[in-house]
Amino acid sequence: MKIRALIVDDEPLARERLASLLSGDADVEVVGQCANGVEALSAIQEKTPDLVFLDVQMPELDGFGVLAALEGEKRPAVIFVTAHDRFALKAFEVHAIDYLLKPFDRERFQKALQRAKEQLQTRQAGEVDSRLAALLASLKAESKTPDRIPVKGSGRVILVKTSDIDWIEAADNYVNLHTGKEAHLHRETMAAMEEKLPAGKFMRISRSAIVNVDRIKELQPMFHGDYTVILQNGTRLTLSRGYREALHQLLGKVS
């Protein structure tokens, strides 16, 4: 059975070179090419490739963002392609993840491809996925908070700007990202969302709600130490007393 490979790179010449190198390998079938991370997410879900050549630096959604968005799903084996990310190279080496540093020659390409074949042939999918998870965890500690969140659904991926989010609502193992009159259902827990959002810009006000602090218009006291939080668009939410102290640190003590 042939290895199904997907090529992801925002540079047309880079995609063509990878496709050319793969064309001479009878064990590999190129099932698609993508020019950005958003296209890659859709293609990975639709075509379920065994192996992805994934560019690290891409606009909108980079290679690490693509993998992070696949959390909880079966990830394909990955060979990262990068031009100049010293930290990433070190991380790849620590976690035994293969990479191609541009510009690379045929010999280095063949070495990376052979390593991927061996991993796939021995069915080390679980091990590969654990390495990718460890890599993402180490990168997360060094990276900035994302300014866009990729939301998958209905065969497409929507990039939601964090600055556009008014508030976030818990929905079991999902969250609803409320932006104006729209709501985007995203597979993520509230605790995970708290970690991803910019510190000081968003605040957890209850077990089921996180608000964009800049969207808060008014606070109205209720019984038993709770407050009604009124947003600029008129949305009314409840601030539970267990979450008041954190809000005081941002807005000043509420009397």
KOLSE-596954 format. One record per residue (C-alpha): x, y, z; residue number from 1; chain; residue in three letters. Coordinates in pm, 1 decimal, padded with zeros to 6 digits. Each point is the difference from the previous one (the first is absolute). Layout:
% residues N
{c1 = X&c2 = Y&c3 = Z&resi = NUM&chain = A&resn = ALA}
...
END
This chain:
% residues 255
{c1 = 00000.0&c2 = 00000.0&c3 = 00000.0&resi = 1&chain = A&resn = MET}
{c1 = 00134.0&c2 = 00340.9&c3 = -00096.7&resi = 2&chain = A&resn = LYS}
{c1 = 00071.7&c2 = 00272.6&c3 = 00251.8&resi = 3&chain = A&resn = ILE}
{c1 = -00243.6&c2 = 00285.4&c3 = -00049.4&resi = 4&chain = A&resn = ARG}
{c1 = 00192.6&c2 = 00327.9&c3 = 00023.4&resi = 5&chain = A&resn = ALA}
{c1 = -00119.2&c2 = 00359.9&c3 = 00027.0&resi = 6&chain = A&resn = LEU}
{c1 = 00223.9&c2 = 00298.9&c3 = -00079.4&resi = 7&chain = A&resn = ILE}
{c1 = -00059.4&c2 = 00325.4&c3 = 00191.2&resi = 8&chain = A&resn = VAL}
{c1 = 00208.7&c2 = 00308.3&c3 = -00080.6&resi = 9&chain = A&resn = ASP}
{c1 = -00089.1&c2 = 00359.8&c3 = -00083.3&resi = 10&chain = A&resn = ASP}
{c1 = 00277.0&c2 = 00018.4&c3 = -00262.4&resi = 11&chain = A&resn = GLU}
{c1 = -00101.7&c2 = -00146.3&c3 = -00340.5&resi = 12&chain = A&resn = PRO}
{c1 = 00358.4&c2 = -00088.9&c3 = -00090.2&resi = 13&chain = A&resn = LEU}
{c1 = 00044.6&c2 = -00187.0&c3 = 00327.1&resi = 14&chain = A&resn = ALA}
{c1 = -00316.5&c2 = -00201.6&c3 = -00065.9&resi = 15&chain = A&resn = ARG}
{c1 = 00117.2&c2 = -00080.1&c3 = -00352.4&resi = 16&chain = A&resn = GLU}
{c1 = 00339.2&c2 = -00116.1&c3 = 00123.5&resi = 17&chain = A&resn = ARG}
{c1 = -00150.5&c2 = -00232.2&c3 = 00260.3&resi = 18&chain = A&resn = LEU}
{c1 = -00245.9&c2 = -00138.5&c3 = -00253.9&resi = 19&chain = A&resn = ALA}
{c1 = 00283.2&c2 = -00059.7&c3 = -00246.5&resi = 20&chain = A&resn = SER}
{c1 = 00210.5&c2 = -00183.1&c3 = 00258.3&resi = 21&chain = A&resn = LEU}
{c1 = -00295.7&c2 = -00216.9&c3 = 00098.8&resi = 22&chain = A&resn = LEU}
{c1 = -00100.9&c2 = -00077.6&c3 = -00358.9&resi = 23&chain = A&resn = SER}
{c1 = 00289.6&c2 = -00239.5&c3 = -00038.1&resi = 24&chain = A&resn = GLY}
{c1 = -00096.2&c2 = -00209.7&c3 = 00301.6&resi = 25&chain = A&resn = ASP}
{c1 = -00229.0&c2 = -00293.1&c3 = -00080.5&resi = 26&chain = A&resn = ALA}
{c1 = -00098.6&c2 = -00034.1&c3 = 00368.4&resi = 27&chain = A&resn = ASP}
{c1 = -00151.6&c2 = 00347.5&c3 = 00025.7&resi = 28&chain = A&resn = VAL}
{c1 = -00313.6&c2 = 00156.9&c3 = -00145.9&resi = 29&chain = A&resn = GLU}
{c1 = -00040.8&c2 = 00377.7&c3 = 00028.0&resi = 30&chain = A&resn = VAL}
{c1 = -00368.8&c2 = 00052.2&c3 = 00083.8&resi = 31&chain = A&resn = VAL}
{c1 = 00006.8&c2 = 00379.4&c3 = 00006.6&resi = 32&chain = A&resn = GLY}
{c1 = 00185.3&c2 = 00328.1&c3 = 00034.5&resi = 33&chain = A&resn = GLN}
{c1 = -00096.2&c2 = 00289.1&c3 = 00228.2&resi = 34&chain = A&resn = CYS}
{c1 = 00120.4&c2 = 00359.9&c3 = 00002.1&resi = 35&chain = A&resn = ALA}
{c1 = -00088.9&c2 = 00084.2&c3 = 00359.9&resi = 36&chain = A&resn = ASN}
{c1 = -00096.9&c2 = -00142.9&c3 = 00336.3&resi = 37&chain = A&resn = GLY}
{c1 = -00373.5&c2 = 00044.4&c3 = -00045.0&resi = 38&chain = A&resn = VAL}
{c1 = 00005.0&c2 = -00203.0&c3 = -00321.5&resi = 39&chain = A&resn = GLU}
{c1 = 00216.6&c2 = -00258.1&c3 = 00176.1&resi = 40&chain = A&resn = ALA}
{c1 = -00250.0&c2 = -00054.2&c3 = 00281.2&resi = 41&chain = A&resn = LEU}
{c1 = -00282.4&c2 = -00068.0&c3 = -00243.3&resi = 42&chain = A&resn = SER}
{c1 = 00216.8&c2 = -00224.9&c3 = -00216.2&resi = 43&chain = A&resn = ALA}
{c1 = 00123.3&c2 = -00205.4&c3 = 00296.0&resi = 44&chain = A&resn = ILE}
{c1 = -00356.8&c2 = -00059.1&c3 = 00113.7&resi = 45&chain = A&resn = GLN}
{c1 = -00127.0&c2 = -00079.3&c3 = -00348.7&resi = 46&chain = A&resn = GLU}
{c1 = 00289.4&c2 = -00199.5&c3 = -00147.5&resi = 47&chain = A&resn = LYS}
{c1 = 00140.5&c2 = -00157.4&c3 = 00322.0&resi = 48&chain = A&resn = THR}
{c1 = 00362.1&c2 = -00011.8&c3 = -00122.4&resi = 49&chain = A&resn = PRO}
{c1 = 00253.1&c2 = -00230.3&c3 = 00163.9&resi = 50&chain = A&resn = ASP}
{c1 = 00279.4&c2 = 00255.4&c3 = -00029.9&resi = 51&chain = A&resn = LEU}
{c1 = 00005.0&c2 = 00379.7&c3 = -00018.6&resi = 52&chain = A&resn = VAL}
{c1 = 00288.6&c2 = 00220.5&c3 = -00111.3&resi = 53&chain = A&resn = PHE}
{c1 = -00089.5&c2 = 00302.0&c3 = 00210.0&resi = 54&chain = A&resn = LEU}
{c1 = 00147.8&c2 = 00347.9&c3 = -00036.9&resi = 55&chain = A&resn = ASP}
{c1 = 00059.5&c2 = 00169.5&c3 = 00335.6&resi = 56&chain = A&resn = VAL}
{c1 = -00022.0&c2 = 00367.0&c3 = -00100.7&resi = 57&chain = A&resn = GLN}
{c1 = -00329.0&c2 = 00080.6&c3 = -00172.5&resi = 58&chain = A&resn = MET}
{c1 = -00229.7&c2 = 00304.3&c3 = 00025.4&resi = 59&chain = A&resn = PRO}
{c1 = -00328.3&c2 = -00017.3&c3 = 00194.5&resi = 60&chain = A&resn = GLU}
{c1 = 00053.2&c2 = -00351.5&c3 = 00138.1&resi = 61&chain = A&resn = LEU}
{c1 = 00349.3&c2 = -00147.8&c3 = 00024.2&resi = 62&chain = A&resn = ASP}
{c1 = 00103.8&c2 = -00364.8&c3 = 00008.1&resi = 63&chain = A&resn = GLY}
{c1 = -00014.4&c2 = -00021.6&c3 = 00377.6&resi = 64&chain = A&resn = PHE}
{c1 = -00347.0&c2 = 00153.9&c3 = -00006.2&resi = 65&chain = A&resn = GLY}
{c1 = -00114.9&c2 = -00268.2&c3 = -00242.5&resi = 66&chain = A&resn = VAL}
{c1 = 00113.1&c2 = -00278.2&c3 = 00232.6&resi = 67&chain = A&resn = LEU}
{c1 = -00143.8&c2 = 00171.7&c3 = 00306.5&resi = 68&chain = A&resn = ALA}
{c1 = -00338.1&c2 = 00022.9&c3 = -00175.2&resi = 69&chain = A&resn = ALA}
{c1 = 00009.7&c2 = -00377.2&c3 = -00054.6&resi = 70&chain = A&resn = LEU}
{c1 = 00022.6&c2 = -00065.8&c3 = 00373.7&resi = 71&chain = A&resn = GLU}
{c1 = -00222.5&c2 = -00292.5&c3 = 00095.4&resi = 72&chain = A&resn = GLY}
{c1 = 00007.2&c2 = -00137.4&c3 = -00354.6&resi = 73&chain = A&resn = GLU}
{c1 = 00232.2&c2 = -00250.0&c3 = -00164.3&resi = 74&chain = A&resn = LYS}
{c1 = 00299.6&c2 = 00192.9&c3 = -00125.6&resi = 75&chain = A&resn = ARG}
{c1 = 00196.2&c2 = -00115.2&c3 = -00305.2&resi = 76&chain = A&resn = PRO}
{c1 = 00376.4&c2 = -00045.8&c3 = 00007.9&resi = 77&chain = A&resn = ALA}
{c1 = 00167.5&c2 = 00335.4&c3 = -00062.5&resi = 78&chain = A&resn = VAL}
{c1 = 00321.7&c2 = 00118.8&c3 = -00159.8&resi = 79&chain = A&resn = ILE}
{c1 = 00035.7&c2 = 00370.0&c3 = 00078.5&resi = 80&chain = A&resn = PHE}
{c1 = 00142.6&c2 = 00232.6&c3 = -00262.9&resi = 81&chain = A&resn = VAL}
{c1 = 00155.8&c2 = 00322.3&c3 = 00126.5&resi = 82&chain = A&resn = THR}
{c1 = 00231.5&c2 = 00277.4&c3 = -00112.0&resi = 83&chain = A&resn = ALA}
{c1 = 00129.0&c2 = 00164.2&c3 = 00317.1&resi = 84&chain = A&resn = HIS}
{c1 = -00143.5&c2 = -00089.8&c3 = 00337.0&resi = 85&chain = A&resn = ASP}
{c1 = 00284.1&c2 = -00089.4&c3 = 00234.2&resi = 86&chain = A&resn = ARG}
{c1 = -00224.7&c2 = -00075.8&c3 = 00294.5&resi = 87&chain = A&resn = PHE}
{c1 = -00218.1&c2 = -00224.6&c3 = -00213.1&resi = 88&chain = A&resn = ALA}
{c1 = 00303.8&c2 = -00192.2&c3 = -00127.4&resi = 89&chain = A&resn = LEU}
{c1 = 00115.9&c2 = -00063.4&c3 = 00354.7&resi = 90&chain = A&resn = LYS}
{c1 = -00350.0&c2 = -00110.3&c3 = 00100.4&resi = 91&chain = A&resn = ALA}
{c1 = -00024.1&c2 = -00239.3&c3 = -00294.9&resi = 92&chain = A&resn = PHE}
{c1 = 00330.4&c2 = -00160.8&c3 = 00098.5&resi = 93&chain = A&resn = GLU}
{c1 = -00095.6&c2 = -00033.5&c3 = 00367.3&resi = 94&chain = A&resn = VAL}
{c1 = -00329.2&c2 = -00170.4&c3 = -00084.9&resi = 95&chain = A&resn = HIS}
{c1 = 00140.7&c2 = -00212.9&c3 = -00284.3&resi = 96&chain = A&resn = ALA}
{c1 = -00221.5&c2 = 00166.8&c3 = -00259.8&resi = 97&chain = A&resn = ILE}
{c1 = 00151.9&c2 = 00019.9&c3 = -00345.8&resi = 98&chain = A&resn = ASP}
{c1 = 00032.7&c2 = 00324.3&c3 = -00194.5&resi = 99&chain = A&resn = TYR}
{c1 = 00138.4&c2 = 00141.2&c3 = -00322.3&resi = 100&chain = A&resn = LEU}
{c1 = 00193.7&c2 = 00325.4&c3 = 00022.6&resi = 101&chain = A&resn = LEU}
{c1 = -00035.7&c2 = 00209.1&c3 = -00315.5&resi = 102&chain = A&resn = LYS}
{c1 = 00183.0&c2 = -00022.3&c3 = -00230.9&resi = 103&chain = A&resn = PRO}
{c1 = 00041.6&c2 = -00379.6&c3 = 00028.9&resi = 104&chain = A&resn = PHE}
{c1 = 00153.0&c2 = -00242.3&c3 = -00248.8&resi = 105&chain = A&resn = ASP}
{c1 = -00132.0&c2 = -00330.5&c3 = -00133.6&resi = 106&chain = A&resn = ARG}
{c1 = 00211.0&c2 = -00203.0&c3 = 00241.9&resi = 107&chain = A&resn = GLU}
{c1 = -00141.9&c2 = 00176.2&c3 = 00307.6&resi = 108&chain = A&resn = ARG}
{c1 = -00352.7&c2 = -00032.6&c3 = -00143.1&resi = 109&chain = A&resn = PHE}
{c1 = 00041.0&c2 = -00373.0&c3 = -00057.8&resi = 110&chain = A&resn = GLN}
{c1 = 00129.3&c2 = -00047.3&c3 = 00353.2&resi = 111&chain = A&resn = LYS}
{c1 = -00306.8&c2 = 00172.3&c3 = 00149.9&resi = 112&chain = A&resn = ALA}
{c1 = -00237.9&c2 = -00190.6&c3 = -00227.8&resi = 113&chain = A&resn = LEU}
{c1 = 00158.1&c2 = -00335.3&c3 = 00084.4&resi = 114&chain = A&resn = GLN}
{c1 = -00032.5&c2 = 00073.3&c3 = 00369.2&resi = 115&chain = A&resn = ARG}
{c1 = -00368.1&c2 = 00080.8&c3 = -00046.4&resi = 116&chain = A&resn = ALA}
{c1 = -00053.2&c2 = -00322.8&c3 = -00194.1&resi = 117&chain = A&resn = LYS}
{c1 = 00154.9&c2 = -00203.6&c3 = 00280.5&resi = 118&chain = A&resn = GLU}
{c1 = -00224.2&c2 = 00164.4&c3 = 00257.1&resi = 119&chain = A&resn = GLN}
{c1 = -00309.2&c2 = -00067.5&c3 = -00207.7&resi = 120&chain = A&resn = LEU}
{c1 = 00097.6&c2 = -00358.5&c3 = -00083.4&resi = 121&chain = A&resn = GLN}
{c1 = 00049.9&c2 = -00091.2&c3 = 00364.6&resi = 122&chain = A&resn = THR}
{c1 = -00330.7&c2 = 00164.8&c3 = 00089.9&resi = 123&chain = A&resn = ARG}
{c1 = 00149.7&c2 = 00234.3&c3 = 00257.0&resi = 124&chain = A&resn = GLN}
{c1 = -00293.4&c2 = 00238.6&c3 = -00037.1&resi = 125&chain = A&resn = ALA}
{c1 = -00053.7&c2 = 00028.1&c3 = 00374.7&resi = 126&chain = A&resn = GLY}
{c1 = 00366.0&c2 = 00072.7&c3 = 00060.4&resi = 127&chain = A&resn = GLU}
{c1 = 00011.4&c2 = 00255.8&c3 = -00279.7&resi = 128&chain = A&resn = VAL}
{c1 = -00309.7&c2 = 00175.0&c3 = 00135.0&resi = 129&chain = A&resn = ASP}
{c1 = 00146.0&c2 = 00013.3&c3 = 00351.5&resi = 130&chain = A&resn = SER}
{c1 = 00315.7&c2 = 00159.4&c3 = -00141.1&resi = 131&chain = A&resn = ARG}
{c1 = -00204.4&c2 = 00260.9&c3 = -00183.7&resi = 132&chain = A&resn = LEU}
{c1 = -00200.8&c2 = 00070.4&c3 = 00316.5&resi = 133&chain = A&resn = ALA}
{c1 = 00321.3&c2 = 00045.1&c3 = 00199.7&resi = 134&chain = A&resn = ALA}
{c1 = 00139.8&c2 = 00228.7&c3 = -00269.7&resi = 135&chain = A&resn = LEU}
{c1 = -00311.2&c2 = 00219.1&c3 = 00002.2&resi = 136&chain = A&resn = LEU}
{c1 = 00008.9&c2 = 00018.5&c3 = 00380.1&resi = 137&chain = A&resn = ALA}
{c1 = 00361.3&c2 = 00121.3&c3 = -00003.6&resi = 138&chain = A&resn = SER}
{c1 = -00069.6&c2 = 00252.6&c3 = -00275.0&resi = 139&chain = A&resn = LEU}
{c1 = -00306.7&c2 = 00128.6&c3 = 00183.0&resi = 140&chain = A&resn = LYS}
{c1 = 00215.2&c2 = 00105.3&c3 = 00294.8&resi = 141&chain = A&resn = ALA}
{c1 = 00209.1&c2 = 00219.0&c3 = -00232.0&resi = 142&chain = A&resn = GLU}
{c1 = -00263.7&c2 = 00130.5&c3 = -00237.5&resi = 143&chain = A&resn = SER}
{c1 = -00223.8&c2 = 00304.6&c3 = 00015.8&resi = 144&chain = A&resn = LYS}
{c1 = -00372.1&c2 = -00032.8&c3 = 00050.4&resi = 145&chain = A&resn = THR}
{c1 = -00178.4&c2 = -00050.3&c3 = -00333.0&resi = 146&chain = A&resn = PRO}
{c1 = -00180.8&c2 = 00295.2&c3 = -00154.5&resi = 147&chain = A&resn = ASP}
{c1 = -00223.4&c2 = -00234.2&c3 = -00201.6&resi = 148&chain = A&resn = ARG}
{c1 = -00179.1&c2 = -00320.1&c3 = 00093.2&resi = 149&chain = A&resn = ILE}
{c1 = -00066.2&c2 = -00257.8&c3 = -00275.7&resi = 150&chain = A&resn = PRO}
{c1 = -00358.1&c2 = -00126.6&c3 = 00026.5&resi = 151&chain = A&resn = VAL}
{c1 = -00085.0&c2 = -00310.1&c3 = -00203.1&resi = 152&chain = A&resn = LYS}
{c1 = -00347.2&c2 = -00086.7&c3 = -00123.6&resi = 153&chain = A&resn = GLY}
{c1 = -00211.3&c2 = -00077.4&c3 = -00306.9&resi = 154&chain = A&resn = SER}
{c1 = 00302.9&c2 = -00087.5&c3 = -00209.0&resi = 155&chain = A&resn = GLY}
{c1 = 00175.4&c2 = 00332.6&c3 = 00054.5&resi = 156&chain = A&resn = ARG}
{c1 = 00221.4&c2 = 00180.7&c3 = 00247.2&resi = 157&chain = A&resn = VAL}
{c1 = -00080.0&c2 = 00348.1&c3 = 00132.0&resi = 158&chain = A&resn = ILE}
{c1 = 00272.8&c2 = 00210.8&c3 = 00159.5&resi = 159&chain = A&resn = LEU}
{c1 = -00156.5&c2 = 00193.0&c3 = 00285.8&resi = 160&chain = A&resn = VAL}
{c1 = 00198.9&c2 = 00299.0&c3 = 00125.9&resi = 161&chain = A&resn = LYS}
{c1 = 00026.4&c2 = -00004.6&c3 = 00377.6&resi = 162&chain = A&resn = THR}
{c1 = -00055.1&c2 = 00376.8&c3 = -00001.1&resi = 163&chain = A&resn = SER}
{c1 = -00340.1&c2 = -00056.8&c3 = -00166.5&resi = 164&chain = A&resn = ASP}
{c1 = -00126.0&c2 = -00231.2&c3 = 00275.1&resi = 165&chain = A&resn = ILE}
{c1 = -00255.4&c2 = 00158.7&c3 = 00233.7&resi = 166&chain = A&resn = ASP}
{c1 = -00037.5&c2 = -00296.3&c3 = 00231.9&resi = 167&chain = A&resn = TRP}
{c1 = 00042.7&c2 = -00376.7&c3 = 00011.7&resi = 168&chain = A&resn = ILE}
{c1 = -00265.2&c2 = -00245.0&c3 = 00112.4&resi = 169&chain = A&resn = GLU}
{c1 = 00059.7&c2 = -00355.6&c3 = 00126.3&resi = 170&chain = A&resn = ALA}
{c1 = -00177.4&c2 = -00278.8&c3 = -00191.8&resi = 171&chain = A&resn = ALA}
{c1 = 00110.3&c2 = -00336.3&c3 = 00145.5&resi = 172&chain = A&resn = ASP}
{c1 = 00331.9&c2 = -00082.3&c3 = -00171.8&resi = 173&chain = A&resn = ASN}
{c1 = -00046.8&c2 = 00294.2&c3 = -00234.6&resi = 174&chain = A&resn = TYR}
{c1 = -00014.3&c2 = 00377.0&c3 = 00035.0&resi = 175&chain = A&resn = VAL}
{c1 = -00204.5&c2 = 00259.0&c3 = -00187.1&resi = 176&chain = A&resn = ASN}
{c1 = 00204.4&c2 = 00299.3&c3 = -00111.1&resi = 177&chain = A&resn = LEU}
{c1 = -00242.8&c2 = 00292.8&c3 = -00015.1&resi = 178&chain = A&resn = HIS}
{c1 = 00106.1&c2 = 00268.4&c3 = -00248.1&resi = 179&chain = A&resn = THR}
{c1 = -00265.6&c2 = 00264.7&c3 = -00057.8&resi = 180&chain = A&resn = GLY}
{c1 = -00311.7&c2 = -00177.6&c3 = -00125.7&resi = 181&chain = A&resn = LYS}
{c1 = 00187.4&c2 = -00320.3&c3 = -00083.6&resi = 182&chain = A&resn = GLU}
{c1 = 00100.0&c2 = -00297.3&c3 = 00213.5&resi = 183&chain = A&resn = ALA}
{c1 = 00268.6&c2 = -00250.2&c3 = -00099.1&resi = 184&chain = A&resn = HIS}
{c1 = -00003.9&c2 = -00346.0&c3 = 00158.0&resi = 185&chain = A&resn = LEU}
{c1 = 00356.8&c2 = -00104.5&c3 = 00073.1&resi = 186&chain = A&resn = HIS}
{c1 = 00123.9&c2 = -00330.3&c3 = 00141.6&resi = 187&chain = A&resn = ARG}
{c1 = 00186.1&c2 = 00114.4&c3 = 00308.3&resi = 188&chain = A&resn = GLU}
{c1 = -00050.2&c2 = 00003.8&c3 = 00375.4&resi = 189&chain = A&resn = THR}
{c1 = -00042.0&c2 = 00320.8&c3 = 00196.9&resi = 190&chain = A&resn = MET}
{c1 = 00320.0&c2 = -00069.3&c3 = 00193.8&resi = 191&chain = A&resn = ALA}
{c1 = 00197.3&c2 = -00041.8&c3 = -00323.6&resi = 192&chain = A&resn = ALA}
{c1 = -00150.1&c2 = 00320.3&c3 = -00140.7&resi = 193&chain = A&resn = MET}
{c1 = 00105.2&c2 = 00191.4&c3 = 00311.3&resi = 194&chain = A&resn = GLU}
{c1 = 00359.7&c2 = -00105.3&c3 = -00056.5&resi = 195&chain = A&resn = GLU}
{c1 = -00002.1&c2 = 00101.6&c3 = -00366.5&resi = 196&chain = A&resn = LYS}
{c1 = -00158.6&c2 = 00344.2&c3 = 00036.6&resi = 197&chain = A&resn = LEU}
{c1 = 00209.2&c2 = 00314.4&c3 = 00059.3&resi = 198&chain = A&resn = PRO}
{c1 = 00056.5&c2 = 00062.2&c3 = 00369.0&resi = 199&chain = A&resn = ALA}
{c1 = -00176.8&c2 = 00311.0&c3 = 00124.0&resi = 200&chain = A&resn = GLY}
{c1 = -00230.6&c2 = 00017.4&c3 = -00302.4&resi = 201&chain = A&resn = LYS}
{c1 = -00243.1&c2 = -00277.7&c3 = 00091.6&resi = 202&chain = A&resn = PHE}
{c1 = -00148.3&c2 = -00096.0&c3 = 00334.2&resi = 203&chain = A&resn = MET}
{c1 = -00178.1&c2 = -00311.3&c3 = 00125.0&resi = 204&chain = A&resn = ARG}
{c1 = -00309.2&c2 = 00125.6&c3 = 00183.5&resi = 205&chain = A&resn = ILE}
{c1 = -00169.8&c2 = -00335.2&c3 = 00064.5&resi = 206&chain = A&resn = SER}
{c1 = 00037.1&c2 = -00368.6&c3 = -00076.8&resi = 207&chain = A&resn = ARG}
{c1 = -00181.4&c2 = 00054.9&c3 = -00328.5&resi = 208&chain = A&resn = SER}
{c1 = 00114.0&c2 = 00344.6&c3 = -00119.0&resi = 209&chain = A&resn = ALA}
{c1 = 00315.9&c2 = 00190.0&c3 = -00096.3&resi = 210&chain = A&resn = ILE}
{c1 = -00029.0&c2 = 00364.4&c3 = -00104.3&resi = 211&chain = A&resn = VAL}
{c1 = 00210.6&c2 = 00240.9&c3 = -00198.8&resi = 212&chain = A&resn = ASN}
{c1 = 00074.4&c2 = 00264.1&c3 = 00264.4&resi = 213&chain = A&resn = VAL}
{c1 = -00012.7&c2 = 00279.9&c3 = -00257.0&resi = 214&chain = A&resn = ASP}
{c1 = -00362.1&c2 = -00095.7&c3 = -00077.2&resi = 215&chain = A&resn = ARG}
{c1 = -00123.7&c2 = 00049.7&c3 = 00357.6&resi = 216&chain = A&resn = ILE}
{c1 = -00229.3&c2 = 00301.9&c3 = 00024.3&resi = 217&chain = A&resn = LYS}
{c1 = -00154.7&c2 = -00031.5&c3 = 00344.3&resi = 218&chain = A&resn = GLU}
{c1 = -00007.9&c2 = -00209.2&c3 = 00317.7&resi = 219&chain = A&resn = LEU}
{c1 = -00319.8&c2 = -00025.8&c3 = 00202.3&resi = 220&chain = A&resn = GLN}
{c1 = 00002.5&c2 = -00155.8&c3 = 00349.4&resi = 221&chain = A&resn = PRO}
{c1 = -00235.1&c2 = -00290.9&c3 = 00067.5&resi = 222&chain = A&resn = MET}
{c1 = -00071.3&c2 = -00213.3&c3 = 00303.5&resi = 223&chain = A&resn = PHE}
{c1 = 00257.7&c2 = -00215.3&c3 = 00181.7&resi = 224&chain = A&resn = HIS}
{c1 = 00301.4&c2 = 00179.8&c3 = -00147.1&resi = 225&chain = A&resn = GLY}
{c1 = -00075.9&c2 = -00070.7&c3 = -00364.6&resi = 226&chain = A&resn = ASP}
{c1 = 00000.7&c2 = 00270.5&c3 = -00266.4&resi = 227&chain = A&resn = TYR}
{c1 = -00167.5&c2 = 00045.3&c3 = -00335.1&resi = 228&chain = A&resn = THR}
{c1 = 00257.8&c2 = 00081.0&c3 = -00267.3&resi = 229&chain = A&resn = VAL}
{c1 = -00145.3&c2 = 00205.5&c3 = -00284.8&resi = 230&chain = A&resn = ILE}
{c1 = 00200.3&c2 = 00007.8&c3 = -00320.8&resi = 231&chain = A&resn = LEU}
{c1 = 00001.5&c2 = 00282.0&c3 = -00253.4&resi = 232&chain = A&resn = GLN}
{c1 = -00232.3&c2 = -00196.6&c3 = -00229.5&resi = 233&chain = A&resn = ASN}
{c1 = -00253.9&c2 = -00045.7&c3 = 00279.8&resi = 234&chain = A&resn = GLY}
{c1 = 00086.3&c2 = -00359.2&c3 = 00089.4&resi = 235&chain = A&resn = THR}
{c1 = -00061.0&c2 = -00067.6&c3 = 00369.2&resi = 236&chain = A&resn = ARG}
{c1 = 00216.3&c2 = -00255.5&c3 = 00179.5&resi = 237&chain = A&resn = LEU}
{c1 = 00040.6&c2 = -00102.0&c3 = 00362.2&resi = 238&chain = A&resn = THR}
{c1 = 00322.6&c2 = 00058.6&c3 = 00189.3&resi = 239&chain = A&resn = LEU}
{c1 = 00014.1&c2 = -00267.0&c3 = 00269.5&resi = 240&chain = A&resn = SER}
{c1 = 00140.2&c2 = 00112.7&c3 = 00334.4&resi = 241&chain = A&resn = ARG}
{c1 = 00270.0&c2 = -00266.8&c3 = -00021.5&resi = 242&chain = A&resn = GLY}
{c1 = 00152.1&c2 = 00189.1&c3 = -00292.7&resi = 243&chain = A&resn = TYR}
{c1 = -00026.7&c2 = 00355.9&c3 = 00136.0&resi = 244&chain = A&resn = ARG}
{c1 = 00354.7&c2 = 00031.0&c3 = 00132.5&resi = 245&chain = A&resn = GLU}
{c1 = 00162.2&c2 = -00047.7&c3 = -00338.1&resi = 246&chain = A&resn = ALA}
{c1 = -00230.5&c2 = 00256.6&c3 = -00154.8&resi = 247&chain = A&resn = LEU}
{c1 = 00086.1&c2 = 00249.6&c3 = 00276.5&resi = 248&chain = A&resn = HIS}
{c1 = 00363.8&c2 = -00017.8&c3 = -00103.8&resi = 249&chain = A&resn = GLN}
{c1 = -00090.5&c2 = 00124.0&c3 = -00347.7&resi = 250&chain = A&resn = LEU}
{c1 = -00283.6&c2 = 00240.0&c3 = 00062.0&resi = 251&chain = A&resn = LEU}
{c1 = 00059.6&c2 = 00114.7&c3 = 00354.3&resi = 252&chain = A&resn = GLY}
{c1 = -00191.2&c2 = -00112.5&c3 = 00307.1&resi = 253&chain = A&resn = LYS}
{c1 = -00375.6&c2 = -00008.9&c3 = -00046.1&resi = 254&chain = A&resn = VAL}
{c1 = -00178.3&c2 = 00143.0&c3 = 00300.8&resi = 255&chain = A&resn = SER}
END
